[in-house]
Amino acid sequence: MASVHANAADAAWNRDQNWIAPMLWRSEFRNALAGALRQGSLALESAFEIVSLAEVILAGKEFLVSSPAVLQLVAQSRCSAYDCEFVALAQEQRVPLLTVDRQILRDFPETAISLKRFVRG
């Protein structure tokens, strides 16, 4: 079973394939896959394939994020430090942050754009 956001993510990828992420993305991605495995909505072999593809796509596009920048964003929002790493990177690189996270969208409307809105154009 695919994620409820899979079609929108595919459409976003087809629209713009220049994706970047903070180094933290690997742990966050593994955690999402772990949840799908535990729910029984994803087979282990599929998880291996998905993570391998993601690692290939983001090879050379992973960035370290400034701790002071992350903590500044934490201080002005209700987002976790994990989420603020993604926001900080988007701000540093002057690109929009595509997300389905409602808290990020609320706290950082100048940086974050919903996946659905991006796909609609």
C-alpha positions as CSV (number, residue, x, y, z in Angstrom):
1,M,0.0,0.0,0.0
2,A,1.4,3.4,-1.0
3,S,1.4,6.5,1.1
4,V,-1.6,8.8,0.8
5,H,0.9,11.4,-0.5
6,A,2.6,9.1,-3.0
7,N,0.9,10.5,-6.1
8,A,1.4,14.1,-5.1
9,A,5.1,13.4,-4.3
10,D,5.5,11.7,-7.7
11,A,3.9,14.8,-9.4
12,A,6.1,17.1,-7.5
13,W,9.2,15.1,-8.5
14,N,8.0,15.2,-12.2
15,R,7.7,19.0,-11.9
16,D,11.0,19.6,-10.2
17,Q,13.7,17.0,-9.6
18,N,16.2,19.3,-7.9
19,W,15.6,18.2,-4.3
20,I,17.9,18.8,-1.4
21,A,17.8,17.7,2.3
22,P,19.6,18.1,5.6
23,M,21.8,15.2,6.6
24,L,19.0,14.3,9.1
25,W,16.7,13.2,6.3
26,R,18.0,9.6,6.4
27,S,16.9,9.1,10.0
28,E,13.6,10.7,9.4
29,F,13.0,8.6,6.2
30,R,14.0,5.4,8.0
31,N,11.6,6.3,10.8
32,A,8.7,6.8,8.3
33,L,9.5,3.4,6.7
34,A,9.7,1.8,10.1
35,G,6.2,3.0,10.8
36,A,4.9,1.6,7.5
37,L,6.6,-1.7,8.2
38,R,5.1,-2.0,11.6
39,Q,1.6,-1.1,10.3
40,G,2.0,-3.9,7.7
41,S,1.5,-1.4,4.8
42,L,5.0,-2.0,3.5
43,A,7.0,-5.2,2.9
44,L,10.6,-5.3,4.0
45,E,11.9,-5.8,0.5
46,S,9.9,-2.8,-0.7
47,A,11.4,-0.7,2.1
48,F,14.9,-1.7,1.0
49,E,14.1,-0.6,-2.6
50,I,12.5,2.7,-1.5
51,V,15.4,3.7,0.8
52,S,18.0,2.7,-1.9
53,L,16.2,4.8,-4.5
54,A,15.9,7.8,-2.1
55,E,19.6,7.5,-1.2
56,V,20.6,7.6,-4.9
57,I,18.3,10.5,-5.7
58,L,19.7,12.6,-2.8
59,A,23.4,11.6,-3.3
60,G,25.4,14.8,-3.3
61,K,22.4,16.9,-2.3
62,E,22.6,16.5,1.5
63,F,23.7,19.5,3.6
64,L,24.8,20.2,7.1
65,V,22.6,22.8,8.7
66,S,23.7,25.6,11.1
67,S,22.8,24.8,14.8
68,P,22.2,28.5,15.6
69,A,19.9,28.8,12.6
70,V,17.9,25.7,13.7
71,L,17.7,26.9,17.3
72,Q,16.5,30.4,16.2
73,L,13.7,28.7,14.2
74,V,12.8,26.5,17.2
75,A,12.6,29.6,19.4
76,Q,10.1,31.3,17.1
77,S,7.9,28.3,16.4
78,R,6.3,25.2,17.8
79,C,8.2,22.9,15.4
80,S,10.7,20.3,16.5
81,A,14.4,20.8,16.0
82,Y,14.2,18.0,13.4
83,D,11.5,20.0,11.4
84,C,13.5,23.2,11.8
85,E,16.5,21.6,10.1
86,F,14.5,21.3,6.9
87,V,13.2,24.9,7.3
88,A,16.7,26.2,7.9
89,L,18.1,24.5,4.9
90,A,15.3,25.8,2.7
91,Q,15.9,29.3,3.9
92,E,19.7,29.0,3.6
93,Q,19.3,27.8,0.0
94,R,16.5,30.2,-0.8
95,V,14.1,27.4,-2.0
96,P,10.6,26.5,-0.9
97,L,10.2,23.7,1.5
98,L,7.6,21.2,0.2
99,T,5.8,19.5,3.1
100,V,2.6,18.0,4.3
101,D,3.4,18.9,7.9
102,R,0.7,21.3,9.1
103,Q,2.8,22.8,11.9
104,I,5.6,23.7,9.5
105,L,3.1,25.2,7.1
106,R,1.5,27.3,9.9
107,D,4.7,28.4,11.5
108,F,6.7,29.1,8.4
109,P,4.3,30.2,5.6
110,E,7.0,32.3,3.9
111,T,9.2,29.2,3.5
112,A,6.9,26.2,3.4
113,I,4.5,25.3,0.7
114,S,2.1,22.4,0.8
115,L,2.8,19.5,-1.5
116,K,-0.7,19.7,-2.9
117,R,-0.4,23.5,-3.6
118,F,3.0,22.9,-5.3
119,V,1.6,20.2,-7.5
120,R,-1.4,22.4,-8.5
121,G,1.1,25.0,-9.7
